[in-house]
């Protein structure tokens, strides 16, 4: 499982109704198609995984990756509410159990939520910056 797939799972099948009912699966990687329904979330990898430290006792390396989630909506308040719900759902998430995908999430930390700046469209944007600390089991 990649980190992108993990985030997609957290925002779809593992998400509360406040997120799934509003987004209805509108989560994209990279480009958002023209004429799509809103709100929509775009996930972008900002910094590729980098090693943080090594534990010789457990023979694993903790890695860190940074992502930006952009929430686009037709109103400022809608973009803000969806961004807040996503941030509350992801922030502080830990999954130490070894699962079939062999990825153990040590922590997801939301580092910032900020309004985006207009790009000539009628949509409003809020960006969520988050860092994921993880290791391969």
BAFINU-888681 format. One record per residue (C-alpha): residue number from 0; residue in three letters; x, y, z. Coordinates in Angstrom, 2 decimals. Example, Ala and Ser with C-alpha at 12.3 -4.5 7.8 and 13.67 -1.06 7.14 Angstrom:
<sites>
<site><num>0</num><residuo>ALA</residuo><u>12.30</u><v>-4.50</v><w>7.80</w></site>
<site><num>1</num><residuo>SER</residuo><u>13.67</u><v>-1.06</v><w>7.14</w></site>
</sites>
This chain:
<sites>
<site><num>0</num><residuo>UNK</residuo><u>0.00</u><v>0.00</v><w>0.00</w></site>
<site><num>1</num><residuo>UNK</residuo><u>1.33</u><v>3.41</v><w>-0.93</w></site>
<site><num>2</num><residuo>UNK</residuo><u>0.78</u><v>6.46</v><w>1.26</w></site>
<site><num>3</num><residuo>UNK</residuo><u>-1.53</u><v>7.88</v><w>-1.40</w></site>
<site><num>4</num><residuo>UNK</residuo><u>-3.66</u><v>4.72</v><w>-1.24</w></site>
<site><num>5</num><residuo>UNK</residuo><u>-3.64</u><v>4.95</v><w>2.55</w></site>
<site><num>6</num><residuo>UNK</residuo><u>-4.89</u><v>8.58</v><w>2.44</w></site>
<site><num>7</num><residuo>UNK</residuo><u>-7.56</u><v>7.64</v><w>-0.09</w></site>
<site><num>8</num><residuo>UNK</residuo><u>-8.76</u><v>4.85</v><w>2.21</w></site>
<site><num>9</num><residuo>UNK</residuo><u>-8.79</u><v>7.19</v><w>5.24</w></site>
<site><num>10</num><residuo>UNK</residuo><u>-10.89</u><v>9.71</v><w>3.28</w></site>
<site><num>11</num><residuo>UNK</residuo><u>-13.35</u><v>7.19</v><w>1.83</w></site>
<site><num>12</num><residuo>UNK</residuo><u>-14.01</u><v>3.86</v><w>3.53</w></site>
<site><num>13</num><residuo>UNK</residuo><u>-12.58</u><v>4.90</v><w>6.93</w></site>
<site><num>14</num><residuo>UNK</residuo><u>-14.02</u><v>8.42</v><w>6.97</w></site>
<site><num>15</num><residuo>UNK</residuo><u>-17.00</u><v>9.63</v><w>9.01</w></site>
<site><num>16</num><residuo>UNK</residuo><u>-20.25</u><v>10.52</v><w>7.29</w></site>
<site><num>17</num><residuo>UNK</residuo><u>-19.46</u><v>14.25</v><w>7.57</w></site>
<site><num>18</num><residuo>UNK</residuo><u>-16.74</u><v>13.66</v><w>4.97</w></site>
<site><num>19</num><residuo>UNK</residuo><u>-18.11</u><v>10.84</v><w>2.80</w></site>
<site><num>20</num><residuo>UNK</residuo><u>-21.58</u><v>12.36</v><w>2.39</w></site>
<site><num>21</num><residuo>UNK</residuo><u>-20.15</u><v>15.69</v><w>1.26</w></site>
<site><num>22</num><residuo>UNK</residuo><u>-17.35</u><v>14.44</v><w>-1.00</w></site>
<site><num>23</num><residuo>UNK</residuo><u>-19.09</u><v>11.39</v><w>-2.49</w></site>
<site><num>24</num><residuo>UNK</residuo><u>-15.73</u><v>10.00</v><w>-3.58</w></site>
<site><num>25</num><residuo>UNK</residuo><u>-14.53</u><v>13.22</v><w>-5.26</w></site>
<site><num>26</num><residuo>UNK</residuo><u>-10.87</u><v>12.84</v><w>-4.30</w></site>
<site><num>27</num><residuo>UNK</residuo><u>-8.27</u><v>13.35</v><w>-7.01</w></site>
<site><num>28</num><residuo>UNK</residuo><u>-4.51</u><v>13.06</v><w>-7.35</w></site>
<site><num>29</num><residuo>UNK</residuo><u>-2.88</u><v>15.84</v><w>-9.34</w></site>
<site><num>30</num><residuo>UNK</residuo><u>-5.33</u><v>17.38</v><w>-11.80</w></site>
<site><num>31</num><residuo>UNK</residuo><u>-8.99</u><v>18.12</v><w>-11.17</w></site>
<site><num>32</num><residuo>UNK</residuo><u>-11.02</u><v>17.73</v><w>-14.33</w></site>
<site><num>33</num><residuo>UNK</residuo><u>-12.84</u><v>20.75</v><w>-15.69</w></site>
<site><num>34</num><residuo>UNK</residuo><u>-16.55</u><v>20.87</v><w>-14.91</w></site>
<site><num>35</num><residuo>UNK</residuo><u>-16.41</u><v>18.48</v><w>-11.94</w></site>
<site><num>36</num><residuo>UNK</residuo><u>-18.89</u><v>18.60</v><w>-9.08</w></site>
<site><num>37</num><residuo>UNK</residuo><u>-17.90</u><v>20.36</v><w>-5.84</w></site>
<site><num>38</num><residuo>UNK</residuo><u>-16.63</u><v>20.04</v><w>-3.23</w></site>
<site><num>39</num><residuo>UNK</residuo><u>-13.58</u><v>18.08</v><w>-4.40</w></site>
<site><num>40</num><residuo>UNK</residuo><u>-10.24</u><v>17.28</v><w>-2.76</w></site>
<site><num>41</num><residuo>UNK</residuo><u>-6.87</u><v>17.15</v><w>-4.54</w></site>
<site><num>42</num><residuo>UNK</residuo><u>-4.01</u><v>15.23</v><w>-2.89</w></site>
<site><num>43</num><residuo>UNK</residuo><u>-0.47</u><v>16.26</v><w>-3.79</w></site>
<site><num>44</num><residuo>UNK</residuo><u>2.77</u><v>14.79</v><w>-2.49</w></site>
<site><num>45</num><residuo>UNK</residuo><u>4.95</u><v>17.72</v><w>-1.44</w></site>
<site><num>46</num><residuo>UNK</residuo><u>7.96</u><v>15.85</v><w>-0.09</w></site>
<site><num>47</num><residuo>UNK</residuo><u>8.80</u><v>12.26</v><w>-0.87</w></site>
<site><num>48</num><residuo>UNK</residuo><u>9.46</u><v>9.88</v><w>2.00</w></site>
<site><num>49</num><residuo>UNK</residuo><u>12.73</u><v>10.57</v><w>3.79</w></site>
<site><num>50</num><residuo>UNK</residuo><u>14.31</u><v>8.56</v><w>6.61</w></site>
<site><num>51</num><residuo>UNK</residuo><u>14.05</u><v>10.11</v><w>10.06</w></site>
<site><num>52</num><residuo>UNK</residuo><u>15.89</u><v>7.70</v><w>12.35</w></site>
<site><num>53</num><residuo>UNK</residuo><u>16.86</u><v>4.07</v><w>12.60</w></site>
<site><num>54</num><residuo>UNK</residuo><u>16.19</u><v>1.76</v><w>15.51</w></site>
<site><num>55</num><residuo>UNK</residuo><u>18.73</u><v>-1.05</v><w>15.57</w></site>
<site><num>56</num><residuo>UNK</residuo><u>16.75</u><v>-2.96</v><w>18.18</w></site>
<site><num>57</num><residuo>UNK</residuo><u>13.73</u><v>-3.32</v><w>15.88</w></site>
<site><num>58</num><residuo>UNK</residuo><u>15.58</u><v>-3.03</v><w>12.57</w></site>
<site><num>59</num><residuo>UNK</residuo><u>13.24</u><v>-0.49</v><w>11.07</w></site>
<site><num>60</num><residuo>UNK</residuo><u>13.51</u><v>3.01</v><w>9.73</w></site>
<site><num>61</num><residuo>UNK</residuo><u>10.92</u><v>5.68</v><w>10.41</w></site>
<site><num>62</num><residuo>UNK</residuo><u>10.13</u><v>7.78</v><w>7.37</w></site>
<site><num>63</num><residuo>UNK</residuo><u>8.38</u><v>11.09</v><w>6.93</w></site>
<site><num>64</num><residuo>UNK</residuo><u>6.32</u><v>12.27</v><w>3.95</w></site>
<site><num>65</num><residuo>UNK</residuo><u>4.53</u><v>15.59</v><w>3.45</w></site>
<site><num>66</num><residuo>UNK</residuo><u>1.26</u><v>16.01</v><w>1.59</w></site>
<site><num>67</num><residuo>UNK</residuo><u>-1.02</u><v>18.91</v><w>0.72</w></site>
<site><num>68</num><residuo>UNK</residuo><u>-4.75</u><v>18.36</v><w>0.46</w></site>
<site><num>69</num><residuo>UNK</residuo><u>-6.58</u><v>21.12</v><w>-1.40</w></site>
<site><num>70</num><residuo>UNK</residuo><u>-10.31</u><v>21.41</v><w>-0.79</w></site>
<site><num>71</num><residuo>UNK</residuo><u>-12.23</u><v>23.21</v><w>-3.54</w></site>
<site><num>72</num><residuo>UNK</residuo><u>-15.86</u><v>24.26</v><w>-3.03</w></site>
<site><num>73</num><residuo>UNK</residuo><u>-18.37</u><v>26.74</v><w>-4.38</w></site>
<site><num>74</num><residuo>UNK</residuo><u>-18.38</u><v>28.79</v><w>-1.16</w></site>
<site><num>75</num><residuo>UNK</residuo><u>-15.71</u><v>29.87</v><w>1.29</w></site>
<site><num>76</num><residuo>UNK</residuo><u>-17.58</u><v>28.40</v><w>4.26</w></site>
<site><num>77</num><residuo>UNK</residuo><u>-18.10</u><v>25.06</v><w>2.53</w></site>
<site><num>78</num><residuo>UNK</residuo><u>-14.38</u><v>24.79</v><w>1.69</w></site>
<site><num>79</num><residuo>UNK</residuo><u>-13.48</u><v>25.70</v><w>5.28</w></site>
<site><num>80</num><residuo>UNK</residuo><u>-15.92</u><v>23.18</v><w>6.80</w></site>
<site><num>81</num><residuo>UNK</residuo><u>-14.76</u><v>20.29</v><w>4.62</w></site>
<site><num>82</num><residuo>UNK</residuo><u>-11.10</u><v>21.16</v><w>5.33</w></site>
<site><num>83</num><residuo>UNK</residuo><u>-11.78</u><v>21.27</v><w>9.08</w></site>
<site><num>84</num><residuo>UNK</residuo><u>-13.59</u><v>17.92</v><w>9.00</w></site>
<site><num>85</num><residuo>UNK</residuo><u>-10.73</u><v>16.28</v><w>7.08</w></site>
<site><num>86</num><residuo>UNK</residuo><u>-8.09</u><v>17.80</v><w>9.36</w></site>
<site><num>87</num><residuo>UNK</residuo><u>-9.94</u><v>16.65</v><w>12.48</w></site>
<site><num>88</num><residuo>UNK</residuo><u>-10.29</u><v>13.15</v><w>11.02</w></site>
<site><num>89</num><residuo>UNK</residuo><u>-6.61</u><v>12.79</v><w>10.02</w></site>
<site><num>90</num><residuo>UNK</residuo><u>-4.77</u><v>14.72</v><w>12.75</w></site>
<site><num>91</num><residuo>UNK</residuo><u>-3.22</u><v>12.48</v><w>15.38</w></site>
<site><num>92</num><residuo>UNK</residuo><u>-4.11</u><v>9.22</v><w>13.61</w></site>
<site><num>93</num><residuo>UNK</residuo><u>-1.93</u><v>6.29</v><w>14.68</w></site>
<site><num>94</num><residuo>UNK</residuo><u>-2.02</u><v>2.72</v><w>13.47</w></site>
<site><num>95</num><residuo>UNK</residuo><u>0.67</u><v>0.63</v><w>15.12</w></site>
<site><num>96</num><residuo>UNK</residuo><u>-0.87</u><v>-2.71</v><w>14.17</w></site>
<site><num>97</num><residuo>UNK</residuo><u>0.91</u><v>-4.64</v><w>11.47</w></site>
<site><num>98</num><residuo>UNK</residuo><u>-1.64</u><v>-5.24</v><w>8.75</w></site>
<site><num>99</num><residuo>UNK</residuo><u>-1.62</u><v>-7.10</v><w>5.46</w></site>
<site><num>100</num><residuo>UNK</residuo><u>-0.19</u><v>-4.04</v><w>3.73</w></site>
<site><num>101</num><residuo>UNK</residuo><u>2.89</u><v>-3.96</v><w>5.99</w></site>
<site><num>102</num><residuo>UNK</residuo><u>2.67</u><v>-0.26</v><w>6.76</w></site>
<site><num>103</num><residuo>UNK</residuo><u>2.51</u><v>1.09</v><w>10.30</w></site>
<site><num>104</num><residuo>UNK</residuo><u>1.40</u><v>4.72</v><w>10.62</w></site>
<site><num>105</num><residuo>UNK</residuo><u>3.10</u><v>6.24</v><w>13.64</w></site>
<site><num>106</num><residuo>UNK</residuo><u>1.46</u><v>9.64</v><w>13.40</w></site>
<site><num>107</num><residuo>UNK</residuo><u>-0.37</u><v>11.96</v><w>11.04</w></site>
<site><num>108</num><residuo>UNK</residuo><u>0.10</u><v>15.58</v><w>12.00</w></site>
<site><num>109</num><residuo>UNK</residuo><u>-1.87</u><v>18.40</v><w>10.41</w></site>
<site><num>110</num><residuo>UNK</residuo><u>0.61</u><v>21.27</v><w>10.38</w></site>
<site><num>111</num><residuo>UNK</residuo><u>-1.51</u><v>24.01</v><w>8.80</w></site>
<site><num>112</num><residuo>UNK</residuo><u>-4.89</u><v>24.85</v><w>7.30</w></site>
<site><num>113</num><residuo>UNK</residuo><u>-4.94</u><v>27.99</v><w>5.19</w></site>
<site><num>114</num><residuo>UNK</residuo><u>-7.20</u><v>29.60</v><w>2.63</w></site>
<site><num>115</num><residuo>UNK</residuo><u>-6.04</u><v>29.39</v><w>-0.95</w></site>
<site><num>116</num><residuo>UNK</residuo><u>-5.80</u><v>32.30</v><w>-3.27</w></site>
<site><num>117</num><residuo>UNK</residuo><u>-8.02</u><v>32.79</v><w>-6.28</w></site>
<site><num>118</num><residuo>UNK</residuo><u>-6.91</u><v>31.50</v><w>-9.65</w></site>
<site><num>119</num><residuo>UNK</residuo><u>-9.56</u><v>33.18</v><w>-11.76</w></site>
<site><num>120</num><residuo>UNK</residuo><u>-12.25</u><v>30.59</v><w>-11.04</w></site>
<site><num>121</num><residuo>UNK</residuo><u>-15.45</u><v>30.86</v><w>-9.06</w></site>
<site><num>122</num><residuo>UNK</residuo><u>-14.35</u><v>28.18</v><w>-6.58</w></site>
<site><num>123</num><residuo>UNK</residuo><u>-12.93</u><v>28.66</v><w>-3.12</w></site>
<site><num>124</num><residuo>UNK</residuo><u>-9.97</u><v>26.72</v><w>-1.79</w></site>
<site><num>125</num><residuo>UNK</residuo><u>-8.53</u><v>25.68</v><w>1.56</w></site>
<site><num>126</num><residuo>UNK</residuo><u>-5.24</u><v>23.80</v><w>1.83</w></site>
<site><num>127</num><residuo>UNK</residuo><u>-4.31</u><v>21.27</v><w>4.49</w></site>
<site><num>128</num><residuo>UNK</residuo><u>-0.63</u><v>20.54</v><w>5.04</w></site>
<site><num>129</num><residuo>UNK</residuo><u>0.12</u><v>17.26</v><w>6.77</w></site>
<site><num>130</num><residuo>UNK</residuo><u>3.10</u><v>15.10</v><w>7.65</w></site>
<site><num>131</num><residuo>UNK</residuo><u>2.92</u><v>11.32</v><w>7.91</w></site>
<site><num>132</num><residuo>UNK</residuo><u>5.46</u><v>9.44</v><w>10.02</w></site>
<site><num>133</num><residuo>UNK</residuo><u>5.46</u><v>5.74</v><w>9.14</w></site>
<site><num>134</num><residuo>UNK</residuo><u>7.52</u><v>2.61</v><w>8.78</w></site>
<site><num>135</num><residuo>UNK</residuo><u>7.31</u><v>-0.52</v><w>6.74</w></site>
<site><num>136</num><residuo>UNK</residuo><u>6.62</u><v>-3.51</v><w>8.97</w></site>
</sites>
